[in-house]
């Protein structure tokens, strides 16, 4: 997700959370302005929930969509070429290669250092290690 898209989503989440919390406070307290601190707290809780939803839950959908994109295909193939079409973990050649993300911090704008080219067996091992060592 680009920074400007992220900023827009933060602003939308902020306004949605404030409007929702204001509506809830009207329903619960009849719009009594003495509960302004509660309104702010409720707004913050809703905002954090919306941001969690965007960052954690929706990111998984975006990740799958990204892996099907031409941008990822180009970046992955360049990583294979840079690795001389060999597994960077075991050195195997003439095998099906996969690009493993070492970090997701730059998803969509990966640098060569963000990816590790591995054979299918090594990739499964890396994914298994992630489960064992969270």
LOFIDO-513391 format. One record per residue: x, y, z of N, C-alpha, C in turn. Coordinates in steps of 0.1 Angstrom, whole numbers. Atoms other than C-alpha are relative to their C-alpha. Layout:
<pts>
neast,nnorth,nup,caeast,canorth,caup,ceast,cnorth,cup
X,Y,Z,X,Y,Z,X,Y,Z
...
</pts>
This chain:
<pts>
neast,nnorth,nup,caeast,canorth,caup,ceast,cnorth,cup
8,-12,0,0,0,0,9,12,0
-7,-13,1,14,34,-10,-3,9,12
2,-9,-12,18,61,17,-12,8,-1
12,-9,2,-9,84,2,-13,-8,2
12,8,-2,-34,55,1,-2,-3,15
1,2,-14,-25,47,37,-5,12,8
5,-12,-7,-30,83,48,-15,2,-2
15,-1,3,-64,84,31,-8,-9,9
7,10,-8,-74,52,49,0,4,15
0,-5,-14,-63,67,82,-10,11,3
10,-11,-2,-83,99,77,-14,-5,-1
14,5,1,-114,80,66,-3,-8,13
2,7,-13,-110,57,97,-3,9,11
2,-10,-10,-107,87,119,-14,6,0
13,-7,1,-138,104,107,-11,-10,2
10,11,-2,-158,71,106,-1,-3,15
0,4,-14,-148,63,142,-6,12,8
6,-11,-7,-157,98,154,-15,1,-2
15,0,3,-191,97,137,-7,-11,7
6,12,-6,-198,62,150,-1,3,15
0,-2,-15,-188,72,186,-9,11,4
10,-10,-3,-209,103,184,-14,-5,0
13,7,1,-239,83,173,-3,-9,12
1,9,-12,-233,58,201,-3,8,12
2,-8,-12,-230,85,227,-14,7,0
14,-6,1,-263,101,215,-10,-11,5
9,11,-3,-280,67,218,1,-3,15
-2,4,-13,-265,60,252,-2,11,10
1,-11,-10,-264,94,269,-9,12,-5
9,-11,4,-289,115,249,7,12,-5
-7,-11,5,-262,137,235,5,9,10
-5,-8,-11,-251,150,269,15,4,-2
-13,-4,3,-220,171,263,10,-2,11
-9,2,-11,-206,164,297,8,-13,-1
-6,12,2,-196,130,285,10,0,-12
-9,-2,11,-171,144,260,13,-9,1
-12,8,-1,-141,125,274,-4,-15,-4
4,14,4,-161,92,270,-1,-1,-15
1,0,15,-168,102,234,13,-1,-6
-14,1,6,-131,107,227,6,-14,2
-5,13,-3,-123,74,244,-6,-10,-10
7,9,9,-149,56,224,4,2,-14
-5,-3,14,-137,73,192,13,-7,-2
-13,5,1,-102,62,199,0,-16,-1
1,15,1,-112,25,205,-5,-4,-13
6,4,13,-133,24,173,11,3,-11
-10,-3,10,-104,41,154,11,-11,0
-10,11,0,-79,15,166,-5,-13,-6
6,12,6,-103,-13,157,0,1,-15
0,-2,14,-107,1,122,14,-1,-6
-13,1,5,-70,4,117,5,-14,1
-4,14,-1,-64,-31,130,-6,-8,-12
7,7,11,-90,-43,105,7,2,-14
-7,-3,13,-72,-25,76,14,-6,-1
-14,4,0,-37,-34,86,2,-15,0
-2,14,-2,-41,-70,97,-9,-9,-9
9,9,7,-72,-85,81,0,3,-15
0,-3,14,-74,-66,48,13,-2,-7
-13,1,6,-37,-68,42,2,-14,-6
-1,14,6,-40,-106,37,-7,-1,-13
7,0,13,-65,-100,9,9,7,-10
-9,-8,9,-42,-74,-6,13,-8,-4
-12,8,2,-12,-97,-3,-3,-11,-11
3,9,10,-29,-124,-23,-2,6,-14
2,-7,12,-40,-99,-49,13,5,-6
-14,-5,5,-4,-85,-51,7,-12,-6
-7,11,5,10,-120,-56,-5,-4,-14
5,3,13,-12,-123,-87,2,11,-10
-2,-12,8,-1,-89,-101,12,-1,-9
-12,0,9,22,-83,-130,12,6,6
-12,-6,-7,44,-61,-107,7,-11,8
-7,11,-8,51,-91,-84,6,-10,-10
-6,10,9,57,-114,-114,13,5,-5
-13,-6,5,83,-90,-128,11,0,11
-9,-1,-11,99,-85,-94,6,-14,4
-4,14,-3,100,-123,-87,9,-5,-10
-9,5,11,115,-131,-121,13,7,0
-13,-7,-1,142,-104,-116,8,-6,12
-7,7,-11,150,-121,-82,6,-13,-5
-5,12,5,154,-154,-100,13,2,-8
-11,-3,8,177,-139,-125,12,4,8
-11,-5,-9,198,-121,-98,6,-12,8
-6,12,-8,202,-155,-80,5,-10,-10
-5,9,10,214,-171,-113,-9,-13,0
10,11,1,183,-193,-112,4,-12,8
-3,11,-10,195,-213,-82,-5,4,14
5,-2,-14,182,-218,-47,11,7,8
-10,-7,-8,200,-193,-24,2,-6,13
-2,7,-13,196,-217,5,8,-12,-2
-7,13,2,208,-251,-8,8,0,-13
-8,0,12,222,-241,-42,-6,-8,-12
6,9,10,199,-264,-62,-3,8,-13
3,-6,13,195,-256,-99,-10,-10,-8
9,8,8,170,-268,-125,-12,-6,8
12,4,-8,142,-269,-99,-10,12,0
10,-11,-1,110,-249,-94,5,10,11
-4,-10,-10,120,-217,-77,-12,9,5
10,-8,-6,100,-195,-54,7,12,7
-6,-12,-7,106,-160,-40,-6,1,14
4,0,-14,104,-159,-2,2,14,5
-1,-13,-7,97,-126,16,7,-1,13
-7,0,-13,123,-120,43,-7,10,9
8,-10,-7,102,-90,53,-11,5,-8
11,-5,8,69,-76,44,-1,16,2
0,-14,-3,78,-40,54,-1,8,-13
0,-7,13,83,-30,17,-9,-7,-10
8,8,9,55,-51,2,-5,9,-11
3,-8,12,49,-38,-33,11,8,-5
-12,-8,3,82,-20,-33,12,-8,5
-11,8,-5,106,-49,-24,13,4,-6
-14,-1,5,143,-44,-27,5,-14,-2
-6,13,1,165,-73,-37,3,-7,13
-3,5,-13,174,-77,-1,-12,-5,8
12,5,-7,138,-83,9,-4,-14,-4
5,13,5,135,-115,-11,12,-10,0
-9,11,1,152,-149,-10,-5,-10,-10
4,10,10,151,-172,-40,3,-14,6
-1,13,-6,145,-207,-28,-7,-11,-8
7,11,6,135,-241,-41,-12,-3,9
13,3,-8,101,-255,-30,3,-6,13
-4,6,-12,117,-277,-4,5,9,11
-6,-10,-9,137,-249,12,-11,10,4
11,-9,-3,106,-226,10,-9,-6,11
9,6,-10,85,-251,29,7,-1,14
-8,0,-12,113,-254,55,0,14,7
0,-14,-5,114,-216,59,-14,3,6
13,-3,-5,76,-214,63,-3,-8,13
2,8,-12,77,-243,89,8,7,11
-7,-7,-10,104,-224,108,-7,12,6
8,-11,-4,81,-194,109,-10,-4,10
11,5,-9,54,-215,126,7,-4,13
-7,5,-12,79,-231,151,5,11,8
-6,-11,-7,97,-199,159,-7,13,-4
8,-12,4,71,-171,158,8,13,3
</pts>
